[in-house]
Amino acid sequence: MDVEILQYIRLMAEDQGDSALLEDYEIENLAKNRRARIYFKSLETDDYFTWTYPGGFIELTSLSTSYEGTAIDAGDYTADSIAGLYTFDAEQSWICLNGWQYDVNDIIAHCWLAKGAILRGSTKSYSLGDESVDEAPTVQYCVEMYWKFCTSEGGRLELL
């Protein structure tokens, strides 16, 4: 998973620094079921220097100037994986992308759910902002944050 996307997920899931509950590999495992393959899809442009893929949150495998073509050298462009934006030094006539697009909101939601599961019944302390909170309000907060980010059309979970 792209480092910028991983950092964004950690920021939105409030799981950063020394008190992080989830390991990188755990977030990456959650993300594997919440991504779509992009196989040499055309990018959009207005000026032939800057190319974008709608929706952003792209893990880039390669960019090329033809379908299934040779990869463009990474030194020839700058990438913004969160925005899905690729800026070239020279005009390009056509660019296609090979990679993955993540459903970041759903990943963030499931990170919140995983955090609630880790904290429920554990002896780990957790703080929200600058205050320490007990287990029940913390788990309830995690479930509420899950529903804030969840893109599922299913029924709502309830804290028992």
C-alpha positions, -999 to +999 in steps of 0.1 A: +000+000+000+012+035-008+027+053+022+007+085+017-026+065+016-016+045+047-007+078+066-041+093+055-059+062+068-041+064+101-049+101+104-086+096+098-087+065+121-069+085+148-044+057+150-010+074+149+022+077+169+032+056+199-004+048+209-013+032+175-034+001+180-032-013+145-001-025+127+006-015+091+001-051+079-033-052+097-045-020+078-031-034+046-050-067+051-082-047+057-075-028+025-070-058+003-108-065+002-116-028-003-097-020-035-104-023-072-079-032-099-072-006-125-058-022-156-044+003-181-072+028-179-069+062-196-063+092-175-080+126-180-062+158-188-069+195-196-033+205-205-014+173-214+010+179-185-013+170-156-032+138-157-058+125-132-077+094-123-112+102-108-116+094-072-080+093-062-064+070-036-044+052-062-016+027-056+003+030-088+019+000-105+029+018-136+020+046-161+025+041-198+018+059-231+000+028-246-023+000-235-001-026-218+029-005-229+063-001-214+062+017-180+072+054-180+102+061-158+091+074-124+116+103-127+096+117-156+066+127-134+055+135-099+026+115-083+000+125-058-016+091-048-043+106-027-056+129-055-048+105-083-028+132-099+003+128-122+023+158-134+048+154-162+077+177-172+068+174-209+035+172-227+021+136-231-004+126-258-020+098-238-014+082-204-029+051-190-026+038-155-021+003-141-026-001-103-052-002-076-079+022-063-088+020-026-122+026-010-106+046+017-137+055+037-146+018+040-110+010+051-111+038+077-145+025+089-132-010+094-101+003+112-124+020+137-143-013+141-110-032+146-099-006+172-132-011+191-127-048+191-091-045+204-102-021+232-133-041+243-124-060+274-087-051+271-065-035+297-051-011+271-057+025+280-069+048+253-074+085+250-097+106+228-080+139+223-065+150+257-087+129+280-086+093+290-118+074+287-132+041+300-138+011+279-176+014+272-175+050+259-144+043+239-159+012+222-191+031+216-171+060+201-153+035+178-186+020+166-200+055+160-169+064+139-173+032+120-208+043+109-195+078+101-171+064+075-189+032+065-200+029+029-219-003+034-256-005+027-262-031+054-279-028+088-264-009+117-243-026+144-253-021+180-231-021+211-244-048+235 
